[in-house]
Amino acid sequence: MAGLFNKFQCCLTIWARGGMKRFWYGIGLVCLLVIVSSCVSDSTRPRRVEGGTPGCLDCHKNWEGRFTRLVPHPPVAAKRCGSCHLPHGIIGGIQLRVPPPALCRNCHKDSGSKKGSIHRPFADGLCGKCHDSHGSDYPGLLVQNGGTLCFQCHRREEFQRPFIHQPLTRGCSTCHQPHSSPHAGLLKKPPAALCAGCHDSRSASFKKSHFGVVAMKNCVSCHTPHSAGDRHLLREVVHRPVADGDCAKCHLPSPSGRVSLKKDGASLCLDCHRITKKRQPHQPYEKGACLLCHQVHAADLPAMLRRAPGTVCRSCHPIGEAAAGTIKSRHQPFAEGNCLACHGGHSSGRQALLREDETTLCRGCHTGYGLDHPASHEPAAQGRCLVCHLPHQSGRDHLLRKGQEADPYSAELIFHRAMAEHDFGDKKMARRLYLQAKQM
């Protein structure tokens, strides 16, 4: 306090001698001295511990519990806060030497590469998503135990079906790398090699289960790797010949136990799956590329789709993805990825593979809008919904093509809202309402 008083006296002296310029110089000097002195250790500052490092915990007492956990971060255990943080004075705040992930990779140089398959948080540099930077009760400084941590992002239901793959009970890290892998799915080894680590394809029981076929090339084409409703971990929908063990339905066996297809392309599929070609065929179907959308042996989705319908469709039809930030309304089936609610998968007699004509299709879900009344908006009465609305998504409310919503008092919109909210059985009343709206 004595020091501050002396500095204050100095300012008064400058003021007494006149000269505002000198006064402001004095004020600046005082501020500089205060800031510098705040960074200097004295009896009121954190104690210095062995090695000369400031005693951070003298001020940051609320962090002390995290520094005594079972697995401390080595710099924390060595009381080297300065390895990651810049020191500060009375002006607090978390001041890292460099931002993550560059800070973490100063020491953890071999935590993984960015080739092959990459764990999304690792690719985005979000180390703190999985790891605690000071201390943890779990190995690897994880913020939670392995299984619980993984379920923060990965749907728990897919791993908790009645029959669970035995390695999963030992944790995800039994088969997967945490950061990156040269193999798909962050696997520690190529899929076939990983499976062969536990399953001996030469054993009698293995051969019996697989109808005498050497089947170690692509195990997950039939089996789910995590859990299933079938005790053999077969996927939810199994191709009938596979379920019957009738490999010869599609394959030609050989003495070596290896197999080849009887026919090539869609001609093999169409021996059983006869689909009538209509005026508008789906391009993959027309070209015989059945496997672009469907699995061969088994799948977890109806119709043995490779992925969910929306995901399969958008791999070729990326509708509106570039303008995602400007979208205000989405058609519910489109938003849910249920493309097959409106479109056929193979062929159709209508444009865009529509299942029904435009009028029937829209009115199958959108009822109660007074569309059959004589005062209906002409395009609506004629079932030409797409004159005003877009089928998938729009940058405006209600999937509108243009900015009709700019005039909320337009006759057509008033009429539409009224017919949606009320049941006008009296056609004269409906007509009167429309005419009144027109005069507004």
N, C-alpha and C positions, 0 to 999 in steps of 0.2 A: 504493500500500500504506500509505503514511503516513496518508493520509486515512481509510482504513478502521480503522487502529489508533486514531486519535483518537476515532472514533465508538464503538469498542469501549470505550475508557476512559470515555467519557461514560456508557455503560450501567452500567459498574461503579460509577461515582459515584452514580448514581440508586439502584442496589441497596444501596450502603453507607448511604445516608441513610434507607433503609426506604421502605415504601410500594409495594406491588406494583402499585397502579394506575399510579403514575408510571413504574414499570419497563416495563409493557406499552406505555404511551404512547411510551417511548423506543425500544422495539423497533420499533414501527410507523413511527416517524420515520426510523430507520436504513434500514428496508426501502424507504421512499419515496425516500430520498436515493440508495440504490443503483440503483433503477429509473430515476430521473431522470438520474443520472450516466451510465448505460449508453447513453442516447440522445444524449449530448453528445460531439461529435467531439474527440479528443485525438490524441496521437502514435500510439496503438495502434489507432485507429479507421480506417475506410476513408478514403483520401485524397479531398479535394475536387478536382474538375476544374473547368475553365473554366465559368462560369455558376453555380457554387455547388452543383451537384448532387453528392450523396455518391457516391463511387466504389464502386458496387455490386459490381463485378467483383473488388475486392480480397478480398471474402469468397466471392462466388459464382463461383469460378474455373471450375467444371465447366460453366458456361453460356457461357463465352467463345466456344467454337467455333460455337455457334448464332448468335452476334451478327455473325459475319463471313461469313455465307452470301451467295450472289449476290443474293438479294432480301431485304433486311432490312425489318422493320416500321419505318416512319418514326420512331416515337418511340424505338425502339431505336437506329436510326442516329444520331439526335440526342442520344443518351444521356439521354433524358428518361424514366427508369424510373418516375418519380413520376406520369407521365400515367395509368398503369394501376394502380400499386402504392402502398400506404401504406408509409412508412418504418418501420423497426423497430429495436430495440436488440438486446440479448443474447437476447431471446425471438424466435426465428426463426419462419418460416412464410410461406406465400404469402398475402399480405394485399392483396386487390384492393380498389380504391376502391368499386366496385359489382359485383355478380355479372354474368356474361354471361347473356343477350346484351345487356343494357342497357349494359354497359361498351363493347362493340363499336359499338353504335349511337350512342354519343356522337359518334363521328366518321363512321361509315359509315351515314349517314342515308338514302342512296338505293340501298342494296344490294338492294332489292326490296320489293314490296308483299305483303300477305297476301290477295290476291284472285286468282281464277282458279285455276290449278294451282300448287301450292307444293311445293318439294322438301322431303321429310320432315325432314331434319336442320335446315333453315332454319326450318321451322314450329315445331320443338321447341326452337329456340334453341341448337342444338349446333354453334356455329361451329367449335369445335376438332375436329369430326369430319372436316372437310375442310381447314382452314387451321391453319398454325402461327402462334402469336401472337408469336413473336420473329423468326424468319427462316427462309428456305427456299431451295432451289436451283431452285424452279419458279415460274413466273408466278403472281400472285395469292396468294402465300404458301401454295400448296397443299402438303399433307404428302407427296404423291406426284405423279408426272406424271398428266395428265388421265385417260388410258385406264385405267391401273392403279388409280387412285383410284376410278373409277366401278364397277369390277368388284369392289370390296370389298362392295358391296350387290347389284349387278345381275349375274345369272347370265351368266357368260362364254360358255357354250355357245350362247346365242341370238344372239351377235354374231360367231361364228367358224365358221359353216357354209360350205360350199364357195364360194358366190358372195356376195361382200360388196358392199353398196351403197357406191359410190365416196366419197361425203362422209364415211362412217364412218372411212375411212382417214386423214382429216385431223383426226379427233377428234370427240367428242360435241358439243362447243361449236359445231360447224358448223351444227347445226340446233336445238340446245337452249340454253335459258337455265339458269344454274346455281342460281338462287334461286327465282324465281317468274316466272309468265307469265300474261297474260290468256287464253292459248290452251291447249288440252288438251295434256298430255304435256310441259309446259314448252317448247313450240315457240316459236321466235322470231317466226313468222308463222302465220297460218291455214294448215292443211295444204295446201290447193289452191294457195295463193300460194307456199308454200315449194317445192312440187314444180315449179311453173311457172318458178321461178328458174333451173332447169337444163334442164327438159324442155319443148320447144316443141311444143305440141299442134297447131300448123299445119303442121308438117313432114310430108313424104310418108311417111317411115319410121314416124313416130308413128301416123299415120292407118292405115297398113297393119297395124301391130301390134294396133290396137284395132278392126279390122274396119270402119273408116270411121266409127266412133262418136266423138263428142266426149266424151272420158272424163277430165275433169280435176276433177270435183267431189269424189270420194271415192276417191283412188288406193289407200289402204290397205285398201279392201274386197277387193281382189284381190292386192295386192303387200305384202310385208313390208318395212318401212323399213330394216332393218339387214342381215340376211343370210338366205340361203335355199339349198335344194338345187337350185333351178331357176335357170338363167342369166338368166331374165327377172324374177327375184325374186318369182315367184308363190308364194303360200302353199302349204302342204303338201297340202291337200285342196281341189281345185277342182271347182266345180259342173259337171256334165257339159255342159250347154249352153254354158257359158263356155269350157271347154276345146275344144269343137268350133267355137267361133265362131258358134254358132247363137243369136244374141240374139233372133231372132224367135220362139223357143220361148216366151219369156215377155213380150217387149216388142213394142210397135207402133212401128216407125220413122217418122220424119217428115222432110220435105225439109231441115229445118234441122240434121238430124243428132241431134237430141235424141229421147229415147225416153219412152214411157209404158207402163204395165203393161196387158196384155190383160184381166186380171181383177183383182179386189180380194181381199185377204185370203187365207185358206187355200184357197179354191176353186182358185186358180192352182197351189198346191203339190200339191193332191190330184189334179190331172190326171195326175201321174206317181207321186207317193208315196202309194200306196193302203195305208192302215193300217186294220185291222179294229177297229172300236169295240167295246170290251168293257164289262162292267158298271160298272167303275170308271175313268172317263176322267180324265186329267190336266187340270186346269182350263184351262191355256193352250191345250192341244190342242182341248179342247171348244169354246173360244171362237174358235178359228181364229187364235190369236196365235203362229204358228210362229216369228216373228222375235224373240220374247222369249227364246228359247233358241238359235236357229240363225242363222248368217250366210247371206247371199244368194248371193254370188259365190264366195267362197273362205274358207278358215279353216286354222289350224294344228293343229286338233284333229279327231279322228274325228267323223263325223256332222255336220261343219261347225258344231260348237258354238261359241258366242261366246266362252266361257271354259271353264276346266276344270270338269268335272261338279260337283265339290263347291262351287265358287264360284257357278256358275249356280243350283244348287239352294238354297244358303243365301241368295241374294238375296231369295227368297220364304219360305224355311223356316229362320229363324235359330235352330236348335235349340241350346239351352243356352248361348248366347253370354254371357248376363248372369251366369251362374253359373260361368264358366270357372275362377275361382280355387278352387272347391270340388270340382272333378272329380278323382277318383282313378283311374278306369279308363275307357277308350274302346274301343268295338268297332273292330277294325283297319280294316275297309272305311270306316267313318265317319271315323276319324282321318286316313286317306289321301285323303279326299274322293271315294272310289269308291262313290257312292250307287247307281250302276247295277248293282253286284254283287248287290243285294237287291231293288231297285225297278225297275219298267219306266218308260220315259220318256214313253210316250203313253197307254197304257191297260192295264188288267189285269182279270182276273175275280175278283181278291181285294182285300180291303181294303188301304189304304195302298199300292196299286200294287205289291204284292209279286209277285215273279216265280214263286214256288212257294208251296205251303202252308208253314206255320210249321215243321212237323217236317222236311220234305224240305229246306227252305232251311237250317236250322241244321245238320242232320247232313251236309250237303254239305261242310262244312268241319270241324265238330267231331265227330271220330270217336275211337274208342278209350276211351270213358268207361264202358264196361260197361252201356250203356243197354238192351241187349236181355236182360240177365240177370233172372231172376225176383225178385231182391232189389233191383232198381233203385228209386230214389226214385220214387214214383208219378207225379208230374208229368213227370219225365224219361222214364219208361217210356212214357207216353202222348204224348210229343212236345210237351208244353205248356211249352216252355222259358220263355216270357214270364211264367209264374206267379211265377218267382223272379228272373228276369233282365230288365234293361232292354235295348232293342235298340241304343241309340246310345252313351250314356255314363251314368256313375253317380258319385255321391259316395262310393261304397264299392268295395272290391276286387271283381274278377270280375263287374262290371256288376250286382251284386246290388241288388234293390229295397229290401230292409230289412237290418238289421244282423245277419244270421245269422253273420257272421264274428266276432261278439262271443263266441261259444262255439265255439272251435276244436276241442273234443272231442265235438261233437254227432255222433250216429250217422251222420246223412246225409253230413256233411262227411268223416268218416273213410272212409266207404264210397266216396264220390266220389273221394277222393284215391287210395285203394288201387286202385280199378278203373282209374284213369288211369295208375298207375305199374306195374301188373302185368297180365299176361295170364292171367286166371282161366278156363281152359277147363272146369274142374269146377264145375258149378252148385251142388253141395252145399257146396263150399268157399266159394263166394261167399255163400251163405245163412248159413253158420256165422259168417263174418266180420261180417256185418250184425248178427246176433243178439248176438254178443259186444260189438259197439260199442254196442248198445242197453242192455246191462247195465252199462256203464261209468258 
